[in-house]
Structure formats: structure tokens, C-alpha cells
Amino acid sequence: MTDQTSVLRGRRSGIEPVSVFDDVRDDEHPRTAELRRWAVDFLCRPHDELGRSGAVCPFAAPSIGRGLFYAVFVPGAVGAQRMRDVADDLAELFPHLSPASGPDAALKSVVAVFPDVTDYDVIDLVQNERKSEFVLDGLMLGQFYPGCTVSGLRNSAFRALDAPLPMLAVRHMVGSDFPFLASQREWVLAYLKKFAASVPSMVRADIADRVMMS
């Protein structure tokens, strides 16, 4: 488990991520319990419409189990620039969240929750603007919000990013992320830089197929 007291503070936005599966904090946001329920009951479990076996997010359970699922709530009206500042601080702080090194460091994840945001276009905007910066650092930046229509990888009808709270989520890039990165050359290069020595066979085949089609 990690120390629930954050020692890191975003220099632009003032955010201070904390591990939300440590002991309940007296000062935690009222919707933290809702975030925990969604993470456990949705991300960590199989779903009939997912299109494959296993949890919706295979990354979530190990992250939660080791106390490495961090979150920060950013209340109030949040416009695009404020959200950009939060995203930039997430990128800057993420490598320094405990643990900074060792095997468990790869299991860290952090979500910035915007509980009062109702214009979800701003989340898509910032995620699209900042994704490349995260990918080039070996990270993934995802968007979640109520009614998000982004299709699932194996079932176009499945809405994996439909969540009860508006969020931006950050985690380390993993080998199975290639399909999410194949649309841009710089993303593919960042992926190969990180995984060239251990690209899964199915992904190598996918890369070959895409090259043949280009």
C-alpha cells in the first residue's frame, strides 16, 4: 500500500493526487465512493458486450490491489485551459507518484475527476490535444464521461469509456495498446521504441497487416 498523504502538487493547477483505495480520508470528495464503485464493479469485472474474456480493464485490478490507483477531484466550472493545466500536471507528476521505480511502478494509474463538468466536449478536446505528449512519454491518456460513445476495440457497440463521472485517466502504455496507437506514425514509433524487443506476436501480425495495406 502507498502512503495516502500526497507529497506532490501540480505547479500549474495545484492538483494533489492521492491513492483512493487506501483508508477513507476525512477530506475526500463526496463522490470518491462512487469512483471506487465504478472502478471495482465495472473496470475490474467481465462484461457480456466486451467481446473478449477477462475484465473490462485488465490494468485496474492490479493497480487497485496494490494501492496504486490515484485520483484527484477538480470541482467547479472547468474550462479548456484549466483542464489543459490539469493534464499537463498529470504528465509531470505521474513518474514521481510512488513507486517511482521497480516492477510495481508499471501498475500506477491516476484519474482526474471533474465532477461538475457537464460540457463533455472539453474533455474530448483536451484528450485529443494532449494525447501525443503522453504517448511520446510512454503513457496513455484516456477520456471517460457519461454517455461517451467511443466504440470498444472488439465490439463496436460496447462503450467502455461511458462512466458515471467525467475524467481524464493516465496509465503506462502496455503491449496490447497498439490498436489505439496505429492511426499516427509518431504513436507507432513511440510504441515500438518501448516494446520493440517484446512486441506480442498478435501485435506483430497486426503491424505487418497494416503495413501491407498501406
Backbone as a chain_set.jsonl record, in Angstrom:
{"seq": "MTDQTSVLRGRRSGIEPVSVFDDVRDDEHPRTAELRRWAVDFLCRPHDELGRSGAVCPFAAPSIGRGLFYAVFVPGAVGAQRMRDVADDLAELFPHLSPASGPDAALKSVVAVFPDVTDYDVIDLVQNERKSEFVLDGLMLGQFYPGCTVSGLRNSAFRALDAPLPMLAVRHMVGSDFPFLASQREWVLAYLKKFAASVPSMVRADIADRVMMS", "coords": {"N": [[0.834, -1.202, 0.0], [0.313, 2.334, -0.519], [1.484, 5.426, 0.905], [-1.095, 7.419, 2.026], [-1.002, 10.141, 2.117], [-0.461, 12.793, 0.048], [2.498, 14.026, -1.452], [3.02, 15.446, -3.593], [2.448, 18.127, -5.789], [0.7, 19.744, -8.333], [2.195, 22.145, -10.382], [0.938, 23.94, -12.024], [-1.86, 23.645, -11.806], [-2.345, 22.982, -9.173], [-3.175, 20.473, -8.332], [-3.3, 17.486, -6.294], [-2.64, 14.365, -6.351], [-3.989, 11.414, -4.796], [-3.948, 8.12, -3.352], [-6.803, 6.394, -3.795], [-7.77, 4.037, -2.799], [-6.67, 3.546, -0.406], [-7.027, 3.946, 3.167], [-10.154, 5.475, 4.061], [-10.404, 8.942, 3.66], [-10.793, 11.848, 5.692], [-11.116, 14.226, 4.386], [-11.895, 13.648, 1.824], [-13.414, 13.859, -1.457], [-16.99, 14.064, -1.835], [-17.891, 12.311, -3.848], [-16.084, 10.303, -4.077], [-16.507, 7.681, -3.215], [-18.271, 6.792, -5.162], [-16.606, 6.778, -7.375], [-14.841, 4.738, -6.591], [-16.629, 2.53, -6.556], [-17.354, 2.33, -9.28], [-14.863, 1.754, -10.432], [-14.274, -0.747, -9.299], [-16.621, -2.327, -9.728], [-17.137, -2.102, -12.452], [-14.75, -1.641, -14.122], [-13.066, -3.689, -13.191], [-14.326, -6.077, -13.712], [-15.694, -8.734, -15.819], [-17.58, -8.212, -18.878], [-20.571, -8.725, -20.651], [-20.759, -7.634, -23.216], [-18.241, -7.022, -23.992], [-16.592, -8.437, -25.769], [-14.458, -10.081, -25.465], [-12.769, -12.328, -23.168], [-12.23, -11.848, -19.609], [-11.468, -8.963, -17.497], [-12.97, -5.689, -17.936], [-11.064, -3.652, -17.889], [-7.998, -4.809, -17.773], [-5.895, -3.726, -16.433], [-6.77, -2.403, -14.181], [-7.449, -3.868, -11.758], [-4.932, -4.954, -10.667], [-3.699, -2.478, -10.177], [-5.412, -1.27, -8.313], [-5.329, -3.222, -6.295], [-2.771, -2.985, -5.278], [-2.774, -0.536, -4.171], [-2.313, 1.574, -5.913], [-3.91, 3.121, -7.444], [-4.548, 6.168, -8.221], [-6.15, 9.346, -7.616], [-7.587, 12.56, -8.321], [-9.797, 15.126, -7.506], [-11.326, 17.694, -9.27], [-13.108, 20.239, -8.661], [-15.967, 22.371, -9.546], [-16.563, 24.88, -12.137], [-14.886, 24.019, -14.983], [-12.918, 25.012, -17.491], [-11.446, 24.775, -20.831], [-8.696, 25.614, -20.697], [-8.037, 25.384, -17.984], [-8.388, 22.63, -17.729], [-6.421, 21.747, -19.479], [-4.173, 22.549, -18.02], [-4.408, 20.842, -15.83], [-4.091, 18.357, -17.118], [-1.455, 18.638, -18.091], [-0.092, 18.809, -15.683], [-0.639, 16.261, -14.68], [0.883, 14.706, -16.445], [3.42, 15.563, -15.717], [3.605, 14.937, -12.992], [3.102, 12.212, -12.845], [5.326, 10.297, -13.249], [6.573, 10.547, -10.796], [4.887, 9.73, -8.81], [4.42, 7.468, -6.146], [5.144, 3.994, -6.518], [8.261, 5.211, -7.779], [9.961, 3.674, -9.22], [10.877, 0.264, -10.061], [9.11, -2.954, -10.259], [6.355, -2.566, -9.564], [5.873, 0.041, -10.308], [4.954, 0.136, -12.876], [2.29, -0.364, -12.625], [0.884, 1.791, -11.808], [-1.814, 4.125, -11.868], [-3.755, 7.041, -12.631], [-6.501, 9.177, -12.129], [-8.08, 12.154, -13.127], [-10.749, 13.751, -11.911], [-13.639, 15.483, -12.874], [-16.105, 16.601, -11.404], [-18.187, 18.461, -11.704], [-18.366, 19.195, -14.303], [-20.233, 19.505, -17.23], [-20.202, 19.895, -19.917], [-19.047, 17.837, -22.001], [-17.559, 17.91, -24.274], [-15.264, 19.384, -23.88], [-13.588, 17.677, -22.536], [-13.034, 15.717, -24.462], [-11.734, 17.408, -26.261], [-9.368, 18.275, -24.882], [-8.181, 15.816, -24.342], [-7.652, 14.919, -26.937], [-5.892, 16.933, -27.775], [-3.697, 16.623, -26.053], [-2.877, 13.97, -26.124], [-0.733, 13.019, -27.757], [1.57, 14.015, -26.489], [1.595, 12.555, -24.128], [1.763, 9.914, -25.117], [4.28, 9.942, -26.368], [5.831, 9.962, -24.145], [5.532, 7.423, -23.26], [3.074, 6.897, -22.102], [-0.506, 6.539, -21.618], [-3.371, 8.457, -22.323], [-6.616, 8.768, -21.435], [-10.148, 9.406, -22.007], [-13.103, 9.691, -20.087], [-16.576, 9.748, -19.564], [-20.074, 10.42, -18.788], [-22.145, 8.805, -21.087], [-20.252, 8.633, -23.125], [-19.366, 7.875, -26.411], [-17.354, 6.448, -27.649], [-16.227, 3.646, -29.379], [-15.864, 0.169, -28.418], [-12.942, -1.96, -28.642], [-13.194, -4.593, -29.631], [-15.865, -4.92, -29.941], [-18.014, -2.951, -31.5], [-20.311, -1.908, -30.469], [-19.995, -1.722, -27.791], [-19.452, 0.395, -25.051], [-16.896, 1.316, -23.583], [-15.837, 3.567, -22.379], [-17.838, 4.968, -21.244], [-18.809, 6.43, -18.384], [-19.683, 7.111, -14.927], [-18.704, 9.526, -14.031], [-17.077, 12.49, -15.198], [-13.855, 12.298, -16.548], [-10.257, 12.386, -16.917], [-7.83, 9.989, -17.622], [-4.779, 8.407, -16.73], [-2.217, 6.136, -17.504], [0.5, 3.741, -17.671], [1.705, 2.9, -20.921], [0.904, -0.213, -22.435], [1.654, -3.468, -23.853], [-0.563, -4.362, -25.341], [-1.736, -2.093, -26.332], [-1.398, -1.292, -28.931], [-3.444, -1.176, -31.074], [-4.771, 1.177, -30.416], [-3.008, 3.089, -31.085], [-2.273, 3.0, -33.666], [-3.054, 4.768, -35.618], [-1.481, 6.988, -36.033], [1.736, 7.864, -37.152], [3.795, 8.779, -35.416], [2.916, 7.853, -32.998], [2.991, 5.08, -33.346], [5.745, 4.769, -33.638], [6.573, 5.554, -31.092], [5.427, 3.523, -29.602], [6.807, 1.255, -30.626], [9.384, 1.934, -29.881], [9.252, 1.532, -27.173], [8.456, -1.132, -26.92], [9.798, -2.744, -28.737], [11.468, -4.95, -28.371], [9.825, -6.805, -27.259], [7.331, -7.121, -28.478], [4.081, -8.348, -28.581], [3.123, -11.387, -30.279], [0.676, -11.369, -31.668], [0.301, -8.667, -32.018], [2.527, -8.02, -33.564], [1.77, -9.294, -35.909], [-0.44, -7.774, -36.516], [0.735, -5.285, -37.022], [2.218, -5.966, -39.288], [0.14, -6.592, -41.067], [-1.092, -4.082, -41.329], [0.953, -2.617, -42.488], [1.126, -3.901, -44.963], [-1.266, -3.132, -46.046], [-1.002, -0.435, -46.394]], "CA": [[0.0, 0.0, 0.0], [1.063, 3.585, -0.546], [1.125, 6.442, 1.886], [-2.232, 8.137, 1.464], [-0.734, 11.572, 2.138], [0.253, 13.196, -1.153], [3.57, 15.0, -1.277], [3.212, 16.026, -4.909], [1.453, 19.146, -6.105], [0.85, 20.271, -9.679], [2.642, 23.54, -10.331], [0.018, 24.777, -12.809], [-3.254, 23.512, -11.373], [-2.443, 22.746, -7.735], [-3.718, 19.153, -8.011], [-2.511, 16.623, -5.427], [-3.206, 13.011, -6.439], [-3.878, 10.517, -3.644], [-4.401, 6.759, -3.59], [-8.181, 6.401, -3.291], [-8.115, 2.762, -2.185], [-6.151, 3.5, 0.951], [-8.08, 4.231, 4.134], [-11.013, 6.607, 3.747], [-9.885, 10.201, 4.162], [-11.811, 12.776, 6.193], [-11.286, 15.353, 3.469], [-12.095, 13.193, 0.459], [-14.573, 14.407, -2.154], [-18.189, 13.243, -1.589], [-18.152, 11.315, -4.887], [-14.985, 9.346, -4.137], [-17.07, 6.333, -3.094], [-18.824, 6.468, -6.473], [-15.455, 6.438, -8.208], [-14.383, 3.411, -6.179], [-17.598, 1.518, -7.002], [-17.231, 2.18, -10.733], [-13.598, 1.091, -10.73], [-14.337, -2.16, -8.885], [-17.776, -3.046, -10.284], [-17.145, -2.065, -13.909], [-13.436, -1.845, -14.728], [-12.403, -4.915, -12.741], [-15.163, -7.251, -13.963], [-16.038, -9.01, -17.209], [-18.827, -7.635, -19.374], [-21.101, -9.554, -21.737], [-20.614, -6.991, -24.511], [-16.848, -6.615, -24.168], [-16.044, -9.069, -26.965], [-13.344, -10.946, -25.068], [-12.84, -12.734, -21.764], [-11.458, -11.028, -18.693], [-12.017, -7.702, -17.006], [-13.066, -4.582, -18.888], [-9.718, -3.068, -17.898], [-7.099, -5.721, -17.055], [-4.919, -2.926, -15.695], [-7.343, -1.77, -12.991], [-7.396, -4.671, -10.532], [-3.605, -4.901, -10.041], [-3.442, -1.121, -9.703], [-6.198, -1.096, -7.086], [-4.874, -4.164, -5.276], [-1.506, -2.532, -4.695], [-2.929, 0.835, -3.683], [-1.657, 2.456, -6.875], [-4.955, 3.792, -8.222], [-4.573, 7.531, -7.686], [-7.195, 10.22, -8.156], [-7.714, 13.924, -7.84], [-11.058, 15.749, -7.892], [-11.175, 19.103, -9.647], [-14.505, 20.688, -8.655], [-16.317, 23.675, -10.091], [-16.552, 25.062, -13.591], [-13.537, 23.776, -15.509], [-12.83, 25.259, -18.917], [-10.407, 24.06, -21.561], [-7.344, 25.928, -20.238], [-7.86, 24.763, -16.674], [-8.227, 21.193, -17.936], [-5.078, 21.562, -20.042], [-3.219, 22.653, -16.919], [-4.504, 19.594, -15.066], [-3.466, 17.3, -17.923], [-0.008, 18.843, -18.108], [0.42, 18.449, -14.363], [-0.675, 14.8, -14.584], [2.048, 14.188, -17.159], [4.63, 15.917, -14.974], [3.626, 14.288, -11.692], [2.913, 10.759, -12.907], [6.526, 9.492, -12.985], [7.041, 10.725, -9.424], [3.981, 9.083, -7.875], [5.018, 6.26, -5.582], [6.608, 3.953, -6.558], [8.848, 5.829, -8.961], [10.726, 2.664, -9.955], [10.584, -1.1, -9.663], [8.028, -3.599, -11.011], [5.033, -2.007, -9.284], [5.716, 1.356, -10.921], [4.192, -0.034, -14.122], [0.882, -0.571, -12.304], [0.268, 3.04, -11.376], [-2.777, 4.832, -12.712], [-4.298, 8.216, -11.959], [-7.617, 9.808, -12.818], [-8.501, 13.489, -12.721], [-12.216, 13.734, -11.986], [-14.222, 16.819, -12.975], [-17.477, 16.216, -11.056], [-19.186, 19.476, -12.031], [-18.329, 19.464, -15.746], [-21.343, 18.937, -17.992], [-19.853, 20.014, -21.324], [-18.034, 16.8, -22.157], [-16.711, 18.197, -25.44], [-13.975, 19.914, -23.435], [-12.754, 16.522, -22.187], [-12.544, 15.184, -25.737], [-10.809, 18.383, -26.826], [-8.08, 18.24, -24.187], [-7.593, 14.493, -24.556], [-7.108, 14.902, -28.301], [-4.757, 17.855, -27.847], [-2.559, 16.234, -25.225], [-2.554, 12.537, -26.212], [0.594, 12.776, -28.333], [2.602, 14.282, -25.492], [1.619, 11.417, -23.213], [2.241, 8.733, -25.832], [5.722, 10.055, -26.572], [6.456, 9.654, -22.855], [5.214, 6.048, -22.893], [1.856, 6.895, -21.303], [-1.793, 6.624, -22.306], [-4.303, 9.426, -21.764], [-7.958, 8.404, -21.866], [-11.26, 10.225, -21.564], [-14.289, 8.988, -19.619], [-17.668, 10.625, -19.121], [-21.394, 9.825, -19.036], [-22.602, 8.811, -22.47], [-19.164, 8.62, -24.105], [-19.748, 6.943, -27.485], [-16.194, 5.794, -28.251], [-16.508, 2.219, -29.524], [-14.924, -0.801, -27.902], [-11.989, -2.47, -29.625], [-13.651, -5.846, -30.217], [-17.315, -4.835, -30.164], [-18.269, -1.53, -31.749], [-21.485, -1.484, -29.71], [-19.641, -1.613, -26.377], [-18.992, 1.737, -24.705], [-16.021, 1.12, -22.426], [-15.473, 4.844, -21.776], [-19.042, 5.535, -20.635], [-18.552, 6.358, -16.944], [-20.584, 7.989, -14.175], [-18.043, 10.786, -13.727], [-16.163, 12.957, -16.244], [-12.483, 12.062, -16.096], [-9.098, 12.069, -17.738], [-7.13, 8.902, -16.94], [-3.404, 8.203, -17.183], [-1.521, 4.906, -17.095], [1.596, 3.377, -18.549], [1.421, 2.158, -22.14], [1.169, -1.649, -22.341], [1.837, -4.086, -25.15], [-1.822, -4.529, -26.078], [-2.279, -0.781, -26.711], [-1.088, -0.918, -30.307], [-4.577, -0.745, -31.902], [-5.155, 2.55, -30.075], [-1.917, 3.971, -31.478], [-1.898, 2.705, -35.048], [-3.543, 5.77, -36.574], [-0.494, 8.04, -36.264], [3.085, 7.317, -37.243], [4.607, 9.09, -34.241], [2.465, 6.978, -31.919], [3.541, 3.754, -33.626], [7.172, 4.817, -33.331], [6.704, 5.575, -29.627], [5.102, 2.162, -29.151], [7.898, 0.353, -30.971], [10.536, 2.305, -29.06], [9.088, 0.957, -25.829], [8.183, -2.568, -26.907], [10.385, -3.409, -29.905], [12.07, -6.236, -28.014], [8.849, -7.729, -26.671], [6.018, -6.916, -29.066], [3.339, -9.615, -28.639], [3.044, -11.936, -31.628], [-0.549, -10.915, -32.319], [0.511, -7.273, -32.405], [3.449, -8.02, -34.699], [0.978, -9.637, -37.083], [-1.288, -6.618, -36.813], [1.603, -4.289, -37.646], [2.52, -6.437, -40.64], [-1.071, -6.445, -41.888], [-1.319, -2.674, -41.614], [1.974, -2.183, -43.443], [0.758, -4.448, -46.261], [-2.442, -2.4, -46.536], [-0.703, 0.986, -46.578]], "C": [[0.87, 1.254, 0.0], [0.64, 4.481, 0.601], [0.031, 7.305, 1.302], [-2.022, 9.646, 1.462], [0.098, 11.962, 0.925], [1.342, 14.2, -0.816], [3.847, 15.705, -2.599], [2.074, 16.975, -5.237], [1.736, 19.697, -7.502], [1.186, 21.747, -9.657], [1.738, 24.469, -11.13], [-1.374, 24.815, -12.187], [-3.43, 23.327, -9.876], [-2.983, 21.385, -7.366], [-2.745, 18.357, -7.157], [-3.105, 15.226, -5.456], [-2.974, 12.204, -5.167], [-4.394, 9.139, -4.038], [-5.786, 6.584, -2.969], [-8.612, 5.061, -2.722], [-7.32, 2.513, -0.914], [-7.31, 3.775, 1.903], [-8.871, 5.468, 3.723], [-10.475, 7.862, 4.425], [-11.022, 11.099, 4.632], [-12.115, 13.873, 5.185], [-11.559, 14.917, 2.031], [-13.377, 13.76, -0.138], [-15.78, 13.495, -1.946], [-18.431, 12.155, -2.631], [-17.005, 10.309, -5.05], [-15.505, 7.917, -4.051], [-17.666, 5.872, -4.421], [-17.712, 6.074, -7.444], [-14.95, 5.041, -7.868], [-15.321, 2.32, -6.692], [-17.464, 1.265, -8.495], [-15.959, 1.419, -11.087], [-13.673, -0.408, -10.43], [-15.426, -2.911, -9.646], [-17.815, -3.048, -11.813], [-15.769, -2.402, -14.48], [-12.848, -3.216, -14.406], [-13.186, -6.193, -13.039], [-15.374, -7.487, -15.451], [-17.348, -8.333, -17.587], [-19.271, -8.43, -20.596], [-20.849, -8.964, -23.117], [-19.166, -6.623, -24.841], [-16.231, -7.2, -25.442], [-14.822, -9.927, -26.701], [-13.556, -11.349, -23.625], [-12.029, -11.769, -20.906], [-12.144, -9.721, -18.342], [-12.08, -6.657, -18.11], [-11.712, -3.891, -19.02], [-8.782, -3.98, -17.108], [-6.103, -5.0, -16.166], [-5.434, -2.512, -14.314], [-7.152, -2.585, -11.713], [-6.007, -4.703, -9.9], [-3.265, -3.523, -9.482], [-4.15, -0.872, -8.382], [-5.639, -1.97, -5.971], [-3.594, -3.734, -4.586], [-1.573, -1.09, -4.205], [-2.326, 1.867, -4.599], [-2.65, 3.109, -7.827], [-5.148, 5.173, -7.592], [-5.711, 8.326, -8.322], [-7.047, 11.613, -7.583], [-9.038, 14.455, -8.352], [-10.817, 17.229, -8.137], [-12.593, 19.678, -9.749], [-14.692, 22.034, -9.344], [-16.309, 23.692, -11.608], [-15.12, 24.952, -14.089], [-13.577, 23.972, -17.017], [-11.639, 24.556, -19.531], [-9.016, 24.347, -21.007], [-7.061, 25.326, -18.872], [-7.641, 23.26, -16.823], [-6.885, 20.888, -18.579], [-4.024, 21.605, -18.939], [-3.22, 21.382, -16.072], [-3.815, 18.468, -15.819], [-1.95, 17.43, -17.932], [0.616, 18.495, -16.759], [0.389, 16.938, -14.15], [0.548, 14.192, -15.255], [3.326, 14.425, -16.365], [4.737, 15.143, -13.667], [3.68, 12.763, -11.782], [4.191, 9.969, -12.626], [6.983, 9.525, -11.533], [6.075, 10.169, -8.378], [4.608, 7.78, -7.401], [4.342, 5.003, -6.142], [7.133, 4.537, -7.859], [9.629, 4.838, -9.797], [10.369, 1.287, -9.41], [9.382, -1.65, -10.405], [6.653, -2.97, -10.79], [4.818, -0.647, -9.923], [4.884, 1.277, -12.195], [2.696, -0.168, -13.872], [0.174, 0.703, -11.867], [-0.775, 3.52, -12.379], [-3.306, 6.016, -11.919], [-5.428, 8.781, -12.801], [-7.839, 11.196, -12.238], [-9.999, 13.558, -12.967], [-12.729, 15.172, -11.946], [-15.722, 16.706, -12.683], [-18.545, 17.203, -11.476], [-19.21, 19.835, -13.511], [-19.506, 18.766, -16.425], [-21.139, 19.068, -19.5], [-18.706, 19.046, -21.599], [-17.159, 17.0, -23.388], [-15.333, 18.688, -25.011], [-13.033, 18.774, -23.043], [-12.183, 15.892, -23.451], [-11.491, 16.107, -26.348], [-9.428, 18.255, -26.203], [-7.403, 16.883, -24.373], [-6.963, 14.402, -25.943], [-5.865, 15.78, -28.428], [-3.508, 17.299, -27.171], [-2.116, 14.786, -25.402], [-1.142, 12.3, -26.719], [1.699, 12.985, -27.312], [2.729, 13.123, -24.514], [2.211, 10.188, -23.895], [3.755, 8.784, -26.023], [6.512, 9.829, -25.286], [6.147, 8.243, -22.385], [3.975, 5.908, -22.042], [0.628, 6.931, -22.194], [-2.68, 7.612, -21.565], [-5.686, 9.11, -22.319], [-9.004, 9.336, -21.313], [-12.433, 9.339, -21.17], [-15.332, 10.029, -19.24], [-19.002, 9.963, -19.42], [-21.795, 9.949, -20.501], [-21.508, 8.826, -23.507], [-19.425, 7.524, -25.141], [-18.557, 6.278, -28.172], [-16.414, 4.284, -28.239], [-15.445, 1.357, -28.869], [-14.068, -1.378, -29.004], [-12.531, -3.695, -30.344], [-15.162, -5.893, -30.448], [-17.66, -3.368, -30.293], [-19.467, -1.004, -30.976], [-21.175, -1.27, -28.224], [-19.015, -0.256, -26.104], [-18.151, 1.675, -23.425], [-15.711, 2.414, -21.692], [-16.671, 5.599, -21.205], [-18.936, 5.344, -19.124], [-19.469, 7.328, -16.204], [-20.012, 9.362, -13.881], [-17.165, 11.199, -14.904], [-14.72, 12.885, -15.738], [-11.495, 12.098, -17.245], [-8.278, 11.047, -16.956], [-5.761, 8.682, -17.57], [-2.883, 6.875, -16.639], [-0.343, 4.697, -18.023], [1.062, 2.676, -19.796], [1.765, 0.689, -21.912], [1.169, -2.244, -23.747], [0.583, -4.194, -25.986], [-2.425, -3.207, -26.546], [-2.087, -0.442, -28.192], [-2.304, -0.483, -31.13], [-5.027, 0.687, -31.62], [-4.139, 3.576, -30.583], [-1.598, 3.894, -32.965], [-2.258, 3.807, -36.038], [-2.531, 6.877, -36.868], [0.918, 7.459, -36.197], [3.908, 7.578, -35.988], [4.192, 8.236, -33.047], [3.007, 5.569, -32.112], [5.028, 3.714, -33.286], [7.41, 4.83, -31.821], [6.423, 4.193, -29.047], [6.272, 1.222, -29.408], [9.164, 0.663, -30.177], [10.469, 1.631, -27.697], [9.035, -0.567, -25.858], [8.868, -3.352, -28.025], [10.923, -4.796, -29.573], [11.05, -7.247, -27.517], [7.443, -7.508, -27.213], [5.295, -8.255, -29.13], [3.151, -10.081, -30.076], [1.806, -11.461, -32.373], [-0.4, -9.475, -32.797], [1.486, -7.191, -33.568], [2.703, -8.342, -35.99], [0.103, -8.472, -37.509], [-0.473, -5.53, -37.507], [1.9, -4.688, -39.092], [1.325, -6.256, -41.564], [-1.304, -4.989, -42.274], [-0.297, -2.141, -42.609], [1.615, -2.658, -44.842], [-0.394, -3.665, -46.894], [-2.135, -0.953, -46.86], [-0.136, 1.257, -47.967]], "O": [[2.012, 1.235, 0.459], [-0.429, 4.308, 1.187], [0.187, 7.863, 0.216], [-2.81, 10.365, 0.849], [1.235, 11.514, 0.784], [1.144, 15.105, -0.005], [4.802, 16.474, -2.709], [0.903, 16.679, -5.0], [2.867, 20.07, -7.815], [0.518, 22.522, -8.973], [1.775, 25.682, -10.923], [-1.984, 25.877, -12.06], [-4.533, 23.493, -9.356], [-3.236, 21.141, -6.187], [-1.529, 18.516, -7.267], [-3.995, 14.925, -4.659], [-1.917, 12.29, -4.542], [-5.195, 9.017, -4.965], [-5.925, 6.622, -1.746], [-9.723, 4.952, -2.205], [-7.298, 1.395, -0.401], [-8.462, 3.829, 1.471], [-8.329, 6.391, 3.115], [-10.136, 7.848, 5.608], [-12.097, 11.107, 4.032], [-13.232, 14.388, 5.134], [-11.465, 15.732, 1.113], [-14.312, 14.101, 0.587], [-15.622, 12.276, -1.885], [-19.108, 11.17, -2.338], [-16.957, 9.561, -6.027], [-14.998, 7.032, -4.741], [-17.576, 4.694, -4.766], [-17.869, 5.146, -8.237], [-14.662, 4.249, -8.766], [-14.862, 1.299, -7.205], [-17.46, 0.114, -8.933], [-15.979, 0.537, -11.946], [-13.195, -1.232, -11.211], [-15.186, -4.007, -10.153], [-18.462, -3.91, -12.408], [-15.64, -3.356, -15.248], [-12.205, -3.833, -15.256], [-12.754, -7.28, -12.659], [-15.251, -6.563, -16.255], [-18.127, -7.933, -16.722], [-18.463, -8.766, -21.462], [-20.736, -9.707, -24.092], [-18.903, -5.983, -25.86], [-15.442, -6.536, -26.114], [-14.216, -10.446, -27.639], [-14.409, -10.793, -22.934], [-11.241, -10.975, -21.42], [-13.237, -9.416, -18.818], [-11.341, -6.727, -19.091], [-11.267, -3.584, -20.126], [-8.776, -3.925, -15.879], [-5.533, -5.595, -15.252], [-4.648, -2.295, -13.391], [-6.733, -2.04, -10.691], [-5.899, -4.495, -8.692], [-2.621, -3.412, -8.439], [-3.564, -0.33, -7.445], [-5.49, -1.517, -4.836], [-3.362, -4.085, -3.429], [-0.551, -0.494, -3.867], [-1.875, 2.919, -4.146], [-2.271, 3.594, -8.893], [-5.819, 5.32, -6.571], [-6.169, 8.014, -9.421], [-6.467, 11.817, -6.516], [-9.371, 14.253, -9.52], [-10.195, 17.922, -7.332], [-13.211, 19.61, -10.812], [-13.734, 22.731, -9.675], [-16.084, 22.678, -12.268], [-14.247, 25.707, -13.662], [-14.198, 23.189, -17.736], [-10.911, 23.832, -18.852], [-8.222, 23.419, -20.856], [-5.967, 24.816, -18.629], [-6.807, 22.68, -16.127], [-6.268, 19.872, -18.259], [-3.095, 20.797, -18.926], [-2.166, 20.906, -15.651], [-3.042, 17.709, -15.234], [-1.24, 16.434, -17.794], [1.719, 17.951, -16.7], [1.285, 16.386, -13.511], [1.176, 13.282, -14.715], [4.215, 13.573, -16.346], [5.83, 14.736, -13.273], [4.234, 12.102, -10.903], [4.148, 9.037, -11.823], [7.7, 8.629, -11.087], [6.4, 10.136, -7.191], [5.252, 7.075, -8.178], [3.116, 4.945, -6.232], [6.52, 4.374, -8.914], [9.936, 5.114, -10.957], [9.649, 1.166, -8.419], [8.697, -0.906, -11.108], [5.869, -2.854, -11.732], [3.673, -0.219, -10.068], [4.192, 2.23, -12.554], [1.908, -0.094, -14.815], [-1.025, 0.679, -11.586], [-0.625, 3.338, -13.588], [-3.306, 6.0, -10.688], [-5.331, 8.857, -14.026], [-7.793, 11.394, -11.023], [-10.457, 13.435, -14.103], [-12.317, 15.972, -11.106], [-16.53, 16.714, -13.613], [-19.71, 16.825, -11.595], [-19.991, 20.69, -13.928], [-19.738, 17.576, -16.213], [-21.837, 18.414, -20.275], [-17.536, 19.398, -21.448], [-16.132, 16.337, -23.535], [-14.344, 18.438, -25.699], [-11.818, 18.891, -23.199], [-10.997, 15.569, -23.51], [-10.483, 15.645, -26.883], [-8.43, 18.141, -26.914], [-6.186, 16.814, -24.543], [-5.865, 13.868, -26.097], [-4.905, 15.414, -29.106], [-2.394, 17.484, -27.661], [-1.07, 14.404, -24.876], [-0.423, 11.465, -26.171], [2.661, 12.217, -27.271], [3.834, 12.753, -24.118], [3.059, 9.503, -23.324], [4.435, 7.772, -25.855], [7.708, 9.542, -25.325], [6.457, 7.887, -21.248], [3.822, 4.916, -21.331], [0.702, 7.301, -23.366], [-2.738, 7.608, -20.335], [-5.904, 9.174, -23.529], [-8.797, 9.983, -20.286], [-12.723, 8.349, -21.842], [-15.005, 11.067, -18.663], [-19.06, 9.035, -20.227], [-21.787, 11.037, -21.079], [-21.802, 9.017, -24.687], [-19.677, 6.375, -24.78], [-18.738, 5.606, -29.188], [-16.751, 3.712, -27.203], [-14.281, 1.747, -28.771], [-14.427, -1.296, -30.179], [-12.345, -3.826, -31.553], [-15.665, -6.817, -31.086], [-17.608, -2.623, -29.315], [-19.63, 0.208, -30.835], [-21.987, -0.708, -27.489], [-18.143, 0.19, -26.85], [-18.642, 1.948, -22.33], [-15.361, 2.385, -20.512], [-16.537, 6.731, -20.739], [-18.969, 4.212, -18.639], [-19.978, 8.273, -16.806], [-20.755, 10.275, -13.518], [-16.564, 10.339, -15.549], [-14.409, 13.351, -14.641], [-11.854, 11.868, -18.4], [-8.054, 11.219, -15.758], [-5.605, 8.76, -18.788], [-3.085, 6.54, -15.472], [-0.201, 5.386, -19.033], [0.077, 1.941, -19.725], [2.775, 0.369, -21.285], [0.737, -1.604, -24.705], [0.649, -4.127, -27.213], [-3.522, -3.201, -27.105], [-2.568, 0.593, -28.653], [-2.204, 0.516, -31.841], [-5.603, 1.339, -32.491], [-4.38, 4.781, -30.52], [-0.752, 4.636, -33.463], [-1.808, 3.776, -37.183], [-2.692, 7.623, -37.834], [1.246, 6.673, -35.308], [4.643, 6.699, -35.538], [5.014, 7.929, -32.184], [3.435, 4.932, -31.15], [5.511, 2.738, -32.713], [8.341, 4.192, -31.33], [7.096, 3.751, -28.116], [6.683, 0.479, -28.518], [9.927, -0.242, -29.84], [11.485, 1.216, -27.14], [9.512, -1.223, -24.932], [8.544, -4.521, -28.235], [10.844, -5.71, -30.393], [11.372, -8.426, -27.367], [6.465, -7.689, -26.487], [5.838, -9.213, -29.68], [3.033, -9.262, -30.987], [1.868, -11.18, -33.57], [-0.913, -9.108, -33.854], [1.297, -6.376, -34.471], [2.964, -7.744, -37.033], [-0.076, -8.211, -38.698], [-0.939, -4.922, -38.47], [1.842, -3.86, -40.001], [1.474, -5.821, -42.706], [-1.67, -4.695, -43.412], [-0.622, -1.319, -43.466], [1.776, -1.912, -45.808], [-0.485, -3.55, -48.116], [-2.927, -0.297, -47.536], [0.173, 2.402, -48.296]]}, "num_chains": 1, "name": "protein.A"}
